[in-house]
Amino acid sequence: MSDQHSFETLAIHAGNTADPLTGAVVPPIYQVSTYKQDGVGGLRGGYEYSRSANPTRTALEENLAALEGGRRGLAFASGLAAEDCLLRTLLTPGDHVVIPNDAYGGTFRLFAKVAARWGVEFSVADTSDMAAVRAAITPRTKAVWVETPSNPLLNITDIAAVAQVAHQAGARLVVDNTFASPYLQQPLALGADVIVHSTTKYMGGHSDVVGGALVVSDPELAEELAFHQNAMGAVSGPFDAWLVLRGIKTLAVRMDRHTENATKVADLLTRHPKVSQVLYPGLAEHPGHEVAAKQMKSFGGMVSFRVAGGEEAAVEVCNRARLFTLGESLGGVESLIEHPGRMTHASVAGSLLEVPADLVRLSVGIENGDDLLADLTQALG
C-alpha cells in the first residue's frame, strides 16, 4: 500500500490484503500458537510461534506504521505493555527521563513504582515550556516523554520545538499520541522518535479491546524494540489485533464526529455558571490553542472542566450524568465521564502530578450532540 494514499484510504487498506486462499476481504483471525515448518528451519512467511509473529498482528502492525508514517509498528497487549517494552529497550540503570507534569497516572506509576526500582530516574517538567524542559534535562537524559493533548488537563506541547530540545541534548523524543490519534496528529513528521498508543482508546474505538502500540522510523531502533517485544512477550493476541484493525477502518469518520461533539460540549460548558474553567484546545482562550491548530488536524474528543462548587460538586456531576457513562478509559463511540482525582489519576495523588480535585474529564462520544448537551445540563443542575 503506497504511502501516497490519503489517511482514510490507508486506514482501510494498509495491512488489509485479501486472503490468498479464499479472497476474504477481511484478514483472518489466526488463532494459532505454532506453525508447521517445511523441514527444520523452513518457515512459511517467517512464522514459527505466535509470540514472535502472528499474521493477524502483522496486518495490524503494518497498518499502524502506515498511518503514523513510520517504518515499523509493534502491537502489544496494552498501552502500558508498550511503554514498558520501550523503557527497557531505551534505558539502563542510571539513565534519566523527563516526563510531563500532567502525565497519565499509569505512565507515572510505571516510572515511579516500577522503573525506579531498577535504577531509572525521572524528572517532571511542564513540556509546553521549552525552558522548563531544558532545565530538567541532565547529562544522563536518554528520553523526553510528551503527551499532547495531555491526560487529563489537555495541555499542548509543541512537538517540533521539544524535538529540537531533546535532540540537542542527545535524547530521543517519545510522544504519546493516544488522545489525538494519527488522524489528527503526526508526531514522527514533526520530529518525534517514538510514538506510543493505547490502542484501547480511539484506535479500537468501541470499548471492546485492550491493546497498545509503538511506531518508529529508525530501523535500528525498530529491530531493538522487536527483539524486546519477543523477549518480553506482552504481545497483542490475534483476536485483539483483529478488533483494533477493524476499529481503525472507521477512525477518520469517528474522530470527525468526536471533535464536532466535543466542540459543542466545550461551548456549552464555557457558558455554564457552575463551571469555573473549561480545558479544551479548540477554545481560543486555551493557552495551547495556536500550537494545537498548527500541529493537529482538529482538536479531538476529550474535554475536561472544573466545577465551581469544588470536589464534592464535581463528584455529584459525575454521579448525575445518565447518557455520559461513569467509567474509566476513553475514545469509544459512547460518551464517558469520570473524576480523575478519584479514578484514573488516583495513583498521582500527593505527587507533583496531582490533578485538581474539582476536575471532571469527558470522553465525548459520537451520539447525537444535542442529547449530550441535555445530559450535561441536567447533570450540572
Secondary structure, 3 states (H helix, E strand, C coil): CCCCCCHHHHHHHCCCCCCCCCCCCCCCCCCCCECCCCCCCCCECCECECCCCCHHHHHHHHHHHHHHCCCEEEEECCHHHHHHHHHHHHCCCCCEEEEECCCCHHHHHHHHHHHHHHCCEEEEECCCCHHHHHHHCCCCEEEEEEECCCCCCCCCCCHHHHHHHHHHCCCEEEEECCCCHHHHCCHHHHCCCEEEECCCCCCCCCCCCCCEEEEECCHHHHHHHHHHHHHHCCECCHHHHHHHHHHHCCHHHHHHHHHHHHHHHHHHHHCCCCEEEEECCCCCCCCCHHHHHHHCCCCCCEEEEEECCCHHHHHHHHHHCCCCEECCCCCCCCCEEECCCCCCCHHHCCCCCCCCCCEEEEECCCCCHHHHHHHHHHHHC
